[in-house]
Amino acid sequence: MVLALSGVAVAISNQGAEKSKAPDLEKIEFIHYKKDFAKPEAAKAPKPPSCYKFLTGSKVKWPSTVSYVINPVNPRQILDETFVTSAVSTSAESWDNVTSKELMNDTYAIDYTATYGAQDYENVITFGNYPTEGVIAVTTVWYNPATKAIVEFDVMFDTDYTWGNAGLTSETELGDTSVMDLQNIATHELGHGVGLADIYSSTCSAVTMYGYSDYGETQKRTLETPDITGLQTLYGI
């Protein structure tokens, strides 16, 4: 069964309670649907794809090193804390390793109370039950349109799916190919968090930001040339 990561980008004004203290922010939410639930894209004139796309036309990005919080609580605690934090931090470092800028903080916090979707300047990565049927994961990014600076992202892995390790558990043994690979999807979602959008051209199917995934898939764990080009365009080589 092929699952579609169909990004729905919605810009929403988010005004602070006190305008004198908080800037007006914009919010983009990428909702990733199962194929049967995704709306077809409008037909477009064919052109050679670059296989990477920025979050906004103004190329919003982080102005400083990104710190993040992991809430490792998951359904029935199938995944232990060490597995969850290792998968997420390895995904974060995949992006950090391809730019000379110290993009992702090498350390992270663990908070068992952290939740998805609150605009509180805390970058949260967690599990949760998204209310729309067929959603694999969802990422929300908040940014300041005046300064073109990302100020926060939240990631949530939908608990409707069984998460785990579909990669190698040793040099000779594969993991569980019947699960949604956490590191695979986390790497894609963190691509949104640092400023990249989904790609849907079938000629770009090998890249991390390609908008479709499947059970047992691990190819998004590693970045391809277009992913790297997009990131380095934002943050430098």
N, C-alpha and C positions, 0 to 999 in steps of 0.2 A: 504494500500500500504506500503510495507516494503522498507526502504531506506538503502542502503549499505554504510557504512563508509569504503571504500576500500582505505587503506593507500598506497600511492605511495611514497616511500622514495627515494629521489634522492640526492646524494652527489655532490656538485658543488664547485669548488675552487672559492674563493672570495678574491682577492688580493686588499690591500689598495693602494691608489694612491701613497703613499710614504711608501715603505717597511720599512724604518727606524723607522716609527712612528706607523704603524698599522700591526698587525699580519695577517698571512694568515689564513682565516677562512674557515670552511666547512659549507655547508647549506643542511638541510634536509627539504623537503616540503611534508607534508601529505595532499593529495587531497582526499576529501571524496565524493564519487560518489553515485548517485542513483543506485539501483541494476542493472537495465537494461544497465547501462553504464560501470559497473565495469568489468575488465578483470578477468577471473577465475584464481585462484591460481594454480600453478603447483602441481601435486600430490606429497605427501611426505609420508615417512614411518610413520605409526601410532606410537605415543608415548604419555604417560600421559602428558597432558598440565599442565604447572605451572599457567596458566591464568594471567601471567603478562610478559612483555617483555620490555627491556630497549631500549632507543633511538638508542644507538650504542653498539657494543660489549665491548667497553672500558668504558661503564657506565658514560657517560658525565653527569655533573650535575652543579648546580649553586654553586659557592664558597661563595656567600653572599646573603643577603636578597633581594628578587625580588620586585622591584617597577614596576608599570605598569600604562598605560594611557588608558582611555576609551573615545572613540568618540561615543556618544550616538545617533548621527544622523541616522535615519532609514527611509525607504520609506514612504512617506506621513505622517511621524511623528505619526504613529499609536501607538508606544510605547513612553511613556514619559520618561524623563531623569531619574527620580527616580526609575522607574521600571527597566530600563536597568542597571543602576549602582548597584542596589541592587542585581539583578540576577547574575551579573558578580562577584561582591565582595563576595557574599555568596559562589559562586563556588570556588573562590580562597581560601577562608577560609576552605572549606571542605578538601583541601589538607594540609593546614597549621596546621589544628587541630590534625592531626595524626602523627606528628613528633615533638619532643621537640625543634628542630631547628626552629628559627624564619624564616620560608621559604618565605612566602608572606607578604609583607608590609601591615599593617592594614589599611593604607590610600592609596588613589589612586588620580591621577590627571585627570581632564576632559579637553579634547582638541578637539574642534570642527573642527580643521584642520588636525588632525592626520590621516595618511593613512597607508594602509597595504603594506608590501613588501619592504620598504626601509631599508637597513642595516645602522642604525643610532644609535644603542645602546639604543633605546627607545622601550620598550615592549608595542605594540599597540594592542588594542582590538576594533574592529570596524565592520561596515557593509559595503558591497560593492557588485558589480555585477561581479562575477567571469566569465571569458569569455567562459569557457567550459560548455556545457549543462549538467545538472544533478548534479551539485556540491552543496552540502549542506553547507559545511564550509571548510576552509583551514587554516592550521597552518604551518608557516615556523619557523624553529629553526636554529640559527647560533651558532656554537661552535668553540673553539680553540682546534684542535686535539693535539697540543703539551702539553697543560696544562689540557686537558680533562674538560674544563670549558665551560658551556653554557654562551653565552654573550648577547643573545637577542632572543625573540620570538615575532612573530606577529600572530594575529588571525583575520580572517574575516568570518563573517556570510553572506552567499549568499542571496542577496535580491530577488532571484527568488522564495523564500519561504516566507510564512507568519509566522512571529515569534510572540510569546506571552507566556501566562501562561497556561499550561495544568494541573497544580497542584491544590491543594485545595485553594480556595479563602476565605474559612471560615471552621469551623469545620464540616460543613455539605454540602458545595457546592463545586463541582468540577469546575476547570477552563475550558477553551476552548480546548477540546480534538482534534479539527480540526487543531490546529496550531503546529508548531515546537516549543517545549518548550525551551526557551532561556537558563534557568539555567541548564537544562539537557545536552544540547550540549556544553555549556560553560565549564561545569565541565570536560567533556571528552577532549575538546580542551586544557584546561589548564593542563591536564595530560601530553600531549605532551610537553607543555611549560616547565614543570619541569623535563622531562627526560624519560617519558614512551612512548611506541609505541602501536600500535593497536594489538588486539588479535582477531583471527577469528575462533577458535575452538567452535563448537556449545555447548560443555560442559561448556564453560565459558560465556554463554550468559547473566548471571546476573551481570557481573562485569562492572564497569564504562568504562574501556578501550576496551570493546567488540566492534567490528567494524561494527555493524549494528544498525540502529535506525528507529523510526517510528513516524508519527504524533501522538501527544498525549502522547508520552512516557515520563515518569519522573523518571524511576528507576536509571538512571545514575546520578541523583542529589546526591545520597549517595554512599560512597565508600564501596566496599566489601573487605573481607580479602585479596584476591590476590592483589588488588590495593594498599592496605595499606602495604602489605609485600614488594611489589616492591618499593614503595616510601621510606620505612624505610631502605631497603637495600642500597639506595642511601644516605639518610640523617640521619639515626639513628632513634632509637625508641623515 
